[in-house]
Amino acid sequence: MHCVKRLGQSLMARDFDRQVAEIHIRIAVLNRYTALGIPVTEPVG
């Protein structure tokens, strides 16, 4: 959650294309943190 707060609520870029790129980077970061939180299960036996 700490990293989500560091991403901020508003966009820093002014140009539309750069705003789109910034949103894609934020989504990639959030997806990575989500992937780290998902447990990996392996069958035993």
PLY file of the C-alpha trace (Angstrom):
ply
format ascii 1.0
element vertex 45
property float x
property float y
property float z
element edge 44
property int vertex1
property int vertex2
end_header
0.00 0.00 0.00
2.92 2.29 0.68
4.02 2.09 -2.95
0.50 2.78 -4.21
0.47 6.01 -2.21
3.83 6.98 -3.71
2.34 6.72 -7.21
0.11 9.69 -6.42
-3.42 10.52 -7.41
-2.68 12.95 -10.27
-0.63 12.72 -13.43
2.66 14.59 -13.64
2.93 14.76 -17.45
1.17 17.47 -19.43
1.32 15.96 -22.91
-1.43 13.42 -23.63
0.93 10.77 -25.03
3.15 11.05 -21.97
0.10 10.79 -19.70
-0.85 7.56 -21.45
2.68 6.22 -20.98
2.60 7.24 -17.30
-0.68 5.38 -16.76
0.76 2.27 -18.45
3.77 2.37 -16.15
1.53 2.72 -13.07
-0.59 -0.22 -14.21
2.54 -2.35 -14.75
3.81 -1.50 -11.26
0.47 -2.31 -9.62
0.21 -5.58 -11.57
3.70 -6.56 -10.39
2.80 -5.90 -6.75
-0.40 -7.89 -7.20
1.58 -10.78 -8.70
3.96 -10.73 -5.73
1.02 -11.08 -3.35
-0.52 -14.13 -5.03
0.63 -17.36 -3.35
2.15 -20.10 -5.47
0.68 -23.50 -4.59
2.30 -26.79 -5.46
0.79 -30.25 -5.05
2.40 -32.41 -2.37
2.75 -36.13 -2.76
0 1
1 2
2 3
3 4
4 5
5 6
6 7
7 8
8 9
9 10
10 11
11 12
12 13
13 14
14 15
15 16
16 17
17 18
18 19
19 20
20 21
21 22
22 23
23 24
24 25
25 26
26 27
27 28
28 29
29 30
30 31
31 32
32 33
33 34
34 35
35 36
36 37
37 38
38 39
39 40
40 41
41 42
42 43
43 44
